[in-house]
Amino acid sequence: MTRPLRTMLGLVGLAMPIVGFIGLFSISYGMRNLVGSTLDQIQGLMVQRANVLSPVFSDLPADFAETIRRLPGIRGVAPEVWGLAPEVEGESTFGRAIAAAVGSGLLNRDGSNSGISRRSPFDAPVISGQDIAAHLALKTAVYPKNMLPPDQGGGRFLAPSDAGTNRIVISKKIATDYPRPDQTPRQVGDTLRIGRESFEIVGIYECKSPLLDVVIIMDIDTARRALTKSKDMVSSIYVEGNDPAGNAALAAAIEAAAAERGISVEARSMNDFLGIFATLMADFDLFLLGIVGLALAVGVVGIVNTMLMSTTERFSEFGVLRTNGWSRGDVMLLVTAESGYLGLLAGVFGATLAVLGIVVVNQFIDNGLQLSIPPILVALSVVVAVVVAILGGLYPAAKAAWMAPMEAIRLGGAR
């Protein structure tokens, strides 16, 4: 390969798809790890309206909780009311999500910029109204076990005496996202304005998951008032069975009881949700493979061009080698080896660049999502680069190998 610049361009052309391959799949693996670690914290069954994406969009008759309690194998039943929070500290949660998505700040009513552009569109707070007594009786309730320790200002979880009051538990993330006027995080004892009402913060939790750390927890009746929901409705019902191994049978019994009442519900364990998510991610991975495949095709064109020009410039050398006893296979092996070596350099360069990029990006992600890539996939990307380069070099190798020695010398000398 006599032209270093052309060789370098071919190397970079093949390295970039490798960077894309590792980078895109690091997002996929990061999402899998995030969702998996989040769902691992939820051990019971979530009962919600069938064919809805989230409890936020679900509605069920409130008295269906009593129907579930009468089923055998039930240990605990906890009704919940969910909804997107109205304005928090004068800031529209819907506008906040839109502004974060487009990367621009959004002014509060007082004209100040709350720095939304630095946040994710998934940061919009969600209200969870809980039947406090029922949730405290659960063994697997998520938020009580994730309260910050007292020495870190965690305060306490809601108690039955908080029913009907404007007392809330928020995450450490929300405390930071909606700081005091002096820009320090809110603490236990402070108030948080939600809609037109002020709420006293009595506790702070941290689940270390962006999917869970956006929830403002309050009493179920207080949530109904804040979200203007009917007292006859709930969003979802968290169900805890006596034996987690029997969750599938319990889910079937709950759905059958709902069908008898003419209610269409889904009772799903977190394993069910994880299975659905895994199916979606498998389709997403196929989409990513399609994108990477197109990029690799462009890389192959670059390799073919580089090797074709390299072999064309060395026709006379190959002719001399042939006249000195080299076989066609020897010449073809030489050119193919050069192509494979170029692919190896491109793979190592691309993989190194991608891994370094993942490390740097992770330093700037503070919402719980961490990009990750298995070492086996990094090694596979290098192998793919070598294979693609060898395939791209086959045509130039064959052209150099099958040319008659004297013809090769004549063409090389003419150049």
C-alpha positions in Angstrom: 0.0 0.0 0.0 2.1 2.8 -1.4 -0.1 5.8 -0.7 -0.4 6.4 3.0 -3.1 9.0 2.7 -5.3 6.8 0.6 -4.7 3.9 3.0 -5.6 6.0 6.0 -8.8 7.2 4.4 -9.8 3.6 3.7 -9.0 2.7 7.3 -11.1 5.5 8.6 -13.9 4.6 6.2 -14.1 1.1 7.7 -13.4 2.2 11.3 -16.4 4.6 11.4 -19.0 1.8 11.0 -17.3 -0.1 13.8 -17.6 3.0 16.0 -21.3 3.2 15.0 -21.8 -0.5 15.7 -20.4 -0.4 19.2 -21.9 3.0 20.0 -25.4 2.1 18.9 -25.4 -1.3 20.7 -24.0 0.4 23.9 -27.2 2.4 24.0 -29.2 -0.8 23.5 -27.4 -2.6 26.3 -27.6 0.4 28.5 -31.4 0.5 28.1 -31.6 -3.2 28.8 -29.6 -2.8 32.0 -31.6 0.2 33.1 -35.0 -1.4 32.6 -33.8 -4.7 34.1 -32.5 -3.1 37.3 -35.7 -1.0 37.6 -38.0 -4.0 37.2 -36.0 -6.1 39.6 -37.1 -3.7 42.4 -40.8 -4.5 41.7 -41.8 -8.0 42.8 -45.6 -8.0 42.8 -48.3 -7.8 40.1 -49.4 -4.6 38.5 -53.1 -4.6 37.6 -54.1 -1.9 35.1 -56.5 -1.4 32.2 -55.7 -3.6 29.2 -53.8 -2.3 26.3 -52.5 0.9 27.9 -48.8 1.8 28.0 -48.6 3.0 31.6 -50.7 3.3 34.8 -50.7 7.0 34.1 -53.2 6.4 31.3 -55.2 3.6 33.0 -58.4 3.8 34.9 -60.2 1.1 37.0 -63.2 1.0 39.3 -61.9 1.7 42.8 -64.1 -1.2 44.2 -62.2 -3.7 42.0 -59.6 -3.7 44.8 -62.1 -5.4 47.1 -62.8 -8.0 44.4 -59.1 -8.8 44.3 -58.8 -9.0 48.1 -61.4 -11.8 48.1 -59.3 -14.0 45.8 -57.3 -16.9 47.4 -53.5 -16.5 47.6 -53.6 -12.7 48.1 -51.3 -11.2 50.7 -51.7 -7.5 49.9 -53.7 -5.2 47.7 -52.7 -1.5 47.3 -54.8 0.8 45.0 -52.9 3.7 43.3 -53.7 6.8 41.4 -51.2 8.0 38.8 -51.0 11.1 36.7 -48.6 13.6 35.1 -48.0 16.3 37.7 -49.5 19.7 36.9 -47.3 22.7 37.2 -44.5 22.2 39.7 -43.1 25.5 41.1 -44.9 27.3 38.3 -43.2 25.2 35.6 -45.4 23.2 33.2 -44.3 19.6 33.1 -45.6 19.2 29.6 -43.7 22.3 28.4 -40.7 21.0 30.4 -40.7 17.8 28.4 -41.1 19.5 25.1 -38.3 22.0 25.9 -35.9 19.3 27.0 -36.6 17.3 23.9 -35.8 20.3 21.6 -32.9 21.3 23.7 -34.1 24.8 24.6 -34.9 26.4 28.0 -38.4 27.2 29.0 -39.3 30.3 30.9 -41.3 30.0 34.1 -44.2 32.4 34.8 -41.8 34.8 36.5 -39.6 34.9 33.4 -36.7 32.9 34.8 -35.1 30.1 33.0 -35.1 26.8 35.0 -32.4 25.2 32.9 -34.7 22.6 31.3 -32.4 22.3 28.4 -30.0 20.3 30.6 -32.6 17.7 31.4 -34.1 14.7 29.7 -37.7 14.8 28.3 -38.4 11.8 30.6 -37.8 13.9 33.7 -41.3 15.3 33.9 -42.6 14.5 37.4 -45.4 12.0 37.9 -47.8 11.9 40.9 -48.4 8.6 42.6 -51.3 8.6 45.0 -51.1 5.6 47.3 -53.4 4.0 49.8 -50.9 4.6 52.6 -52.0 1.9 55.0 -52.2 -0.7 52.2 -48.8 0.1 50.9 -47.1 0.0 54.3 -48.5 -3.5 54.7 -46.7 -4.7 51.6 -43.4 -6.5 51.9 -42.2 -5.5 48.4 -43.2 -1.8 48.2 -40.4 0.0 46.3 -40.3 3.4 47.7 -40.3 2.8 51.5 -37.2 0.6 51.2 -35.4 3.2 49.1 -35.7 6.1 51.6 -32.4 8.0 52.2 -30.9 7.4 55.6 -31.7 9.9 58.3 -28.1 11.2 58.4 -28.5 12.1 54.7 -31.8 14.0 55.2 -34.1 11.2 54.2 -36.8 12.0 56.7 -39.6 9.5 56.7 -42.1 7.8 54.5 -45.8 8.6 54.6 -47.8 7.4 57.6 -51.5 6.7 57.9 -51.8 10.0 59.8 -50.8 11.8 56.5 -54.0 10.6 54.8 -55.8 13.6 53.3 -53.0 16.0 54.0 -50.6 17.9 51.7 -47.5 15.9 52.7 -45.4 14.3 50.1 -42.3 12.2 49.6 -40.0 13.1 46.7 -36.9 11.7 45.1 -33.4 13.1 45.5 -33.5 13.9 41.8 -36.7 16.0 42.1 -35.2 17.8 45.1 -32.3 18.7 42.9 -34.3 19.5 39.8 -36.6 21.9 41.7 -34.1 23.6 44.0 -34.7 26.3 46.6 -34.4 29.9 45.6 -30.7 29.8 46.6 -30.3 26.8 44.1 -29.6 24.2 46.8 -31.6 21.0 46.7 -34.9 21.0 48.6 -34.9 19.2 51.9 -37.3 17.7 54.4 -39.4 20.4 55.9 -39.4 22.5 52.7 -42.5 23.0 50.6 -43.1 22.2 46.9 -45.8 24.0 44.9 -47.8 21.6 42.7 -50.5 23.2 40.7 -52.0 25.9 43.0 -51.2 24.1 46.3 -48.1 23.9 48.5 -47.0 20.5 49.8 -44.7 19.8 52.7 -41.8 17.5 52.0 -41.6 14.8 54.7 -39.2 12.4 53.1 -36.7 11.9 50.3 -36.0 8.6 48.5 -33.5 7.5 45.8 -34.1 4.4 43.6 -31.2 5.3 41.3 -33.5 4.7 38.3 -34.7 7.6 36.0 -37.9 5.5 35.6 -38.7 5.5 39.3 -37.0 8.7 40.5 -39.5 11.1 38.8 -42.4 10.1 41.2 -44.0 12.4 43.8 -45.7 10.2 46.3 -48.8 11.4 48.3 -52.0 10.1 49.8 -54.4 8.7 47.3 -57.2 11.1 48.1 -54.8 14.1 48.0 -53.6 12.8 44.5 -57.2 12.6 43.3 -57.7 16.3 44.3 -54.4 17.4 42.7 -55.1 15.4 39.5 -58.9 16.1 39.5 -59.8 12.4 39.4 -63.0 10.8 40.6 -63.0 9.0 44.0 -64.6 6.1 42.3 -61.6 5.4 40.1 -58.0 4.3 40.5 -55.3 4.0 37.9 -53.8 0.7 39.0 -53.7 -1.9 41.8 -50.5 -3.3 43.1 -51.0 -6.9 44.2 -48.7 -9.0 46.4 -49.3 -12.8 46.5 -48.4 -15.2 49.2 -46.0 -17.0 46.9 -44.2 -15.1 44.1 -43.8 -18.4 42.2 -47.6 -18.4 41.9 -47.8 -15.0 40.2 -48.8 -16.4 36.8 -51.8 -18.3 38.3 -52.7 -15.3 40.4 -52.6 -13.0 37.4 -55.0 -15.3 35.5 -57.4 -15.4 38.5 -57.4 -11.6 38.6 -58.1 -11.2 34.9 -60.9 -13.8 35.1 -62.5 -11.9 38.1 -62.3 -8.7 36.0 -63.9 -10.4 33.0 -66.8 -11.5 35.2 -67.4 -7.8 36.0 -67.0 -6.8 32.4 -63.7 -5.1 33.0 -60.7 -5.5 30.7 -57.5 -5.6 32.7 -54.0 -6.9 32.5 -52.3 -8.3 35.6 -48.6 -8.5 34.9 -45.5 -9.4 36.8 -42.3 -7.5 36.2 -41.0 -10.6 34.3 -43.9 -10.2 31.9 -43.0 -6.5 31.3 -39.3 -7.6 30.9 -40.3 -10.1 28.3 -42.3 -7.5 26.4 -39.4 -5.1 26.6 -36.9 -7.8 25.4 -39.1 -8.4 22.4 -39.1 -4.7 21.6 -35.4 -4.5 22.1 -34.8 -7.4 19.8 -36.6 -5.6 17.0 -34.6 -2.5 17.8 -31.4 -4.4 17.6 -32.4 -5.6 14.1 -33.0 -2.0 13.1 -29.6 -1.1 14.4 -28.0 -4.0 12.5 -29.6 -2.7 9.3 -28.1 0.8 9.8 -24.7 -0.7 10.6 -24.9 -3.0 7.6 -25.4 0.0 5.3 -22.4 1.7 6.9 -20.3 -1.4 6.5 -21.3 -1.6 2.8 -19.9 1.9 2.3 -16.8 0.8 4.2 -16.4 -2.2 1.8 -16.5 0.2 -1.1 -13.7 2.1 0.4 -11.6 -1.0 1.0 -12.2 -2.2 -2.6 -11.1 1.2 -3.9 -8.0 1.3 -1.7 -6.9 -2.2 -2.6 -7.7 -1.9 -6.2 -5.7 1.2 -6.6 -2.8 -0.3 -4.6 -2.7 -3.5 -6.7 -3.0 -1.5 -10.0 0.1 0.5 -9.0 2.1 -2.7 -8.3 1.2 -4.8 -11.4 4.9 -4.9 -12.4 5.9 -6.1 -8.9 3.3 -8.9 -9.1 4.5 -9.8 -12.6 8.1 -10.1 -11.4 7.0 -12.2 -8.4 5.1 -14.5 -10.8 8.2 -14.9 -13.1 10.2 -15.9 -10.0 8.0 -18.8 -9.1 5.1 -17.2 -7.2 1.8 -18.9 -7.9 -1.5 -17.2 -8.4 -2.5 -18.3 -4.9 0.6 -16.7 -3.4 -0.2 -13.4 -5.0 -3.8 -13.6 -4.0 -2.9 -14.5 -0.5 -0.5 -11.5 -0.3 -3.1 -9.0 -1.4 -5.8 -10.6 0.8 -3.5 -10.5 3.8 -2.8 -6.8 3.2 -6.6 -6.2 3.0 -7.1 -8.2 6.2 -4.4 -6.3 8.0 -6.0 -3.0 7.0 -9.3 -4.4 8.4 -7.6 -5.3 11.7 -6.2 -1.8 12.1 -9.6 -0.3 11.3 -11.3 -2.6 13.8 -8.9 -1.9 16.6 -8.9 1.8 15.9 -12.7 1.9 15.7 -13.3 -0.2 18.8 -10.8 1.8 20.8 -12.4 5.1 19.7 -15.9 3.8 20.5 -15.0 2.5 24.0 -13.2 5.7 24.8 -16.3 7.6 23.6 -18.6 5.5 25.8 -16.4 6.2 28.9 -16.5 9.9 28.2 -20.2 10.1 27.5 -21.0 8.2 30.7 -19.3 10.9 32.6 -21.9 13.4 31.4 -25.0 11.2 31.9 -26.5 11.6 35.4 -30.1 10.2 34.9 -29.3 6.6 35.6 -28.7 5.4 32.1 -25.1 4.1 31.6 -23.9 3.0 28.2 -22.3 -0.4 28.3 -21.0 -3.0 25.8 -20.0 -6.6 26.5 -16.3 -7.3 25.7 -17.3 -10.1 23.4 -19.2 -7.6 21.2 -16.1 -5.4 21.1 -14.0 -8.4 20.0 -16.8 -9.4 17.5 -16.6 -5.9 16.0 -12.9 -6.3 15.3 -13.5 -9.7 13.7 -16.3 -8.2 11.5 -13.9 -5.5 10.4 -11.3 -8.1 9.3 -13.8 -10.2 7.5 -15.4 -7.3 5.7 -11.9 -6.0 4.7 -10.9 -9.5 3.4 -14.1 -9.7 1.4 -13.5 -6.3 0.0 -10.0 -7.3 -1.0 -11.0 -10.4 -2.9 -11.7 -8.7 -6.2 -8.4 -6.7 -6.3 -6.5 -9.8 -5.2 -8.1 -12.0 -8.0 -7.3 -9.3 -10.5 -3.7 -9.2 -9.5 -3.3 -13.0 -9.3 -4.9 -13.9 -12.6 -3.1 -11.5 -14.8 -0.3 -13.0 -17.0 3.1 -12.2 -15.7 4.4 -10.4 -18.8 1.1 -8.5 -19.2 1.4 -7.4 -15.6 5.0 -6.2 -16.1 4.0 -4.4 -19.3 1.1 -2.6 -17.7 3.1 -1.7 -14.6 5.9 -0.3 -16.8 3.4 1.7 -18.8 2.4 3.5 -15.6 
